[in-house]
Amino acid sequence: MPRPVSPLPESAAVVIVGGGVMGASAAFHLAEAGVNVVLLERAQLGSGSTSRAAGGVRTQFSDALNVELARRSMDAFRDFGRRPGWEIDLKQVGYLFVLSRESDVEEFECSVALQNDCGLDSRMLTAGEVRELCPLVQGDDILAGAFSPGDGHATPEGVVQGYAFAARWWSTAARSSRWSQTRAPSRRTS
Ligand SMILES: Cc1cc2nc3c(=O)[nH]c(=O)nc-3n(C[C@H](O)[C@H](O)[C@H](O)COP(=O)(O)OP(=O)(O)OC[C@H]3O[C@@H](n4cnc5c(N)ncnc54)[C@H](O)[C@@H]3O)c2cc1C
């Protein structure tokens, strides 16, 4: 059963187009900060790329900015039950890259060194350690692995619904933010 469409407010300090994980997160953080925000979604919340994501959450990146963004995201996911207050089924079962090319091994060694400099405990594994950690992994071309024990997976739709629910709550509490399910006009604005 589709949700009834809320009437659009006459004005807003911020208009967000797209109710995927990015738009819902932005709406929550702005609404929590007391900003008058409107989120426009043409279909269902989280029905775009977000609904197709496998839900892998990891801190293993190859540049300092993305490592730091991912580290903060993991902090937010771990605390999601309190803020915004929703179950996202986070399972920190680790995240393993299996490597079968020499060039990849060298690149991942550099990335792991960078991640360790940023305070993360990812590490390189030998081929034997990869098989021991994950017996389902087969093949005699495995050269090495890169493993981060604190990474894992969560439910993307849960993240969207949690942010959306809390944004609506802040909206009601502060009476400053609005929520709408509609398509953004395609005409250009200046
Ligand atoms: C198969 C697959 C697997 C993935 N796996 C992972 C993974 O394991 N881990 C990971 O971190 N990432 C993964 N990703 C990437 C992740 O899904 C995206 O990076 C993320 O969902 C992007 O979120 P978004 O909010 O930017 O976009 P979207 O979720 O696509 O949201 C955009 C929204 O905007 C709406 N919209 C568009 N135009 C308008 C308009 N004119 N007016 C109103 N609304 C509009 C759409 O309906 C949509 O809901 C995966 C992606 C795919 C496709």
The ligand as an SDF file (V2000), in Angstrom:
LIG
                    3D

 53 58  0  0  0  0  0  0  0  0999 V2000
   24.6650   -4.5840   -7.2750 C   0  0  0  0  0  0  0  0  0  0  0  0
   25.2060   -3.5370   -6.3090 C   0  0  0  0  0  0  0  0  0  0  0  0
   25.8670   -3.9700   -5.1570 C   0  0  0  0  0  0  0  0  0  0  0  0
   26.3870   -3.0230   -4.2650 C   0  0  0  0  0  0  0  0  0  0  0  0
   27.0030   -3.4600   -3.1270 N   0  0  0  0  0  0  0  0  0  0  0  0
   27.5090   -2.5700   -2.2480 C   0  0  0  0  0  0  0  0  0  0  0  0
   28.1030   -2.9910   -1.0210 C   0  0  0  0  0  0  0  0  0  0  0  0
   28.1700   -4.1770   -0.7050 O   0  0  0  0  0  0  0  0  0  0  0  0
   28.6080   -2.0400   -0.1730 N   0  0  0  0  0  0  0  0  0  0  0  0
   28.5330   -0.7000   -0.4810 C   0  0  0  0  0  0  0  0  0  0  0  0
   29.0090    0.1240    0.3420 O   0  0  0  0  0  0  0  0  0  0  0  0
   27.9670   -0.2720   -1.6370 N   0  0  0  0  0  0  0  0  0  0  0  0
   27.4580   -1.1670   -2.5160 C   0  0  0  0  0  0  0  0  0  0  0  0
   26.8780   -0.7230   -3.6800 N   0  0  0  0  0  0  0  0  0  0  0  0
   26.8570    0.7280   -3.9210 C   0  0  0  0  0  0  0  0  0  0  0  0
   25.7040    1.3920   -3.1390 C   0  0  0  0  0  0  0  0  0  0  0  0
   24.5110    0.6800   -3.3810 O   0  0  0  0  0  0  0  0  0  0  0  0
   25.5500    2.8410   -3.6180 C   0  0  0  0  0  0  0  0  0  0  0  0
   26.7960    3.4880   -3.5390 O   0  0  0  0  0  0  0  0  0  0  0  0
   24.5560    3.6140   -2.7790 C   0  0  0  0  0  0  0  0  0  0  0  0
   23.3600    2.8820   -2.5820 O   0  0  0  0  0  0  0  0  0  0  0  0
   24.2400    4.9470   -3.4410 C   0  0  0  0  0  0  0  0  0  0  0  0
   23.2550    5.5990   -2.6570 O   0  0  0  0  0  0  0  0  0  0  0  0
   22.5720    6.9220   -3.1900 P   0  0  0  0  0  0  0  0  0  0  0  0
   21.6630    7.4210   -2.1170 O   0  0  0  0  0  0  0  0  0  0  0  0
   23.6410    7.8540   -3.6920 O   0  0  0  0  0  0  0  0  0  0  0  0
   21.7800    6.4720   -4.5110 O   0  0  0  0  0  0  0  0  0  0  0  0
   20.3690    5.6710   -4.6540 P   0  0  0  0  0  0  0  0  0  0  0  0
   20.1940    4.5960   -3.6320 O   0  0  0  0  0  0  0  0  0  0  0  0
   20.3190    5.2300   -6.0960 O   0  0  0  0  0  0  0  0  0  0  0  0
   19.2890    6.7830   -4.3830 O   0  0  0  0  0  0  0  0  0  0  0  0
   18.9490    7.7670   -5.3430 C   0  0  0  0  0  0  0  0  0  0  0  0
   17.4540    8.0090   -5.2070 C   0  0  0  0  0  0  0  0  0  0  0  0
   17.1280    9.1730   -5.9460 O   0  0  0  0  0  0  0  0  0  0  0  0
   15.8200    9.0010   -6.4790 C   0  0  0  0  0  0  0  0  0  0  0  0
   15.7110    9.9660   -7.5810 N   0  0  0  0  0  0  0  0  0  0  0  0
   16.4370   10.0240   -8.7120 C   0  0  0  0  0  0  0  0  0  0  0  0
   16.0550   11.0840   -9.4650 N   0  0  0  0  0  0  0  0  0  0  0  0
   15.0500   11.7030   -8.7910 C   0  0  0  0  0  0  0  0  0  0  0  0
   14.2320   12.8530   -9.0360 C   0  0  0  0  0  0  0  0  0  0  0  0
   14.3940   13.5900  -10.1670 N   0  0  0  0  0  0  0  0  0  0  0  0
   13.3130   13.2120   -8.1220 N   0  0  0  0  0  0  0  0  0  0  0  0
   13.1400   12.4750   -6.9670 C   0  0  0  0  0  0  0  0  0  0  0  0
   13.8930   11.3580   -6.6730 N   0  0  0  0  0  0  0  0  0  0  0  0
   14.8210   10.9920   -7.5760 C   0  0  0  0  0  0  0  0  0  0  0  0
   15.8000    7.5310   -6.9030 C   0  0  0  0  0  0  0  0  0  0  0  0
   14.4820    7.0300   -6.9820 O   0  0  0  0  0  0  0  0  0  0  0  0
   16.6020    6.8770   -5.7670 C   0  0  0  0  0  0  0  0  0  0  0  0
   15.7630    6.3560   -4.7380 O   0  0  0  0  0  0  0  0  0  0  0  0
   26.2850   -1.6230   -4.5440 C   0  0  0  0  0  0  0  0  0  0  0  0
   25.6160   -1.2050   -5.7150 C   0  0  0  0  0  0  0  0  0  0  0  0
   25.0570   -2.1430   -6.5740 C   0  0  0  0  0  0  0  0  0  0  0  0
   24.3350   -1.6660   -7.8160 C   0  0  0  0  0  0  0  0  0  0  0  0
  1  2  1  0
  2  3  1  0
  2 52  2  0
  3  4  2  0
  4  5  1  0
  4 50  1  0
  5  6  2  0
  6  7  1  0
  6 13  1  0
  7  8  2  0
  7  9  1  0
  9 10  1  0
 10 11  2  0
 10 12  1  0
 12 13  2  0
 13 14  1  0
 14 15  1  0
 14 50  1  0
 15 16  1  0
 16 17  1  0
 16 18  1  0
 18 19  1  0
 18 20  1  0
 20 21  1  0
 20 22  1  0
 22 23  1  0
 23 24  1  0
 24 25  2  0
 24 26  1  0
 24 27  1  0
 27 28  1  0
 28 29  2  0
 28 30  1  0
 28 31  1  0
 31 32  1  0
 32 33  1  0
 33 34  1  0
 33 48  1  0
 34 35  1  0
 35 36  1  0
 35 46  1  0
 36 37  1  0
 36 45  1  0
 37 38  2  0
 38 39  1  0
 39 40  1  0
 39 45  2  0
 40 41  1  0
 40 42  2  0
 42 43  1  0
 43 44  2  0
 44 45  1  0
 46 47  1  0
 46 48  1  0
 48 49  1  0
 50 51  2  0
 51 52  1  0
 52 53  1  0
M  END
$$$$
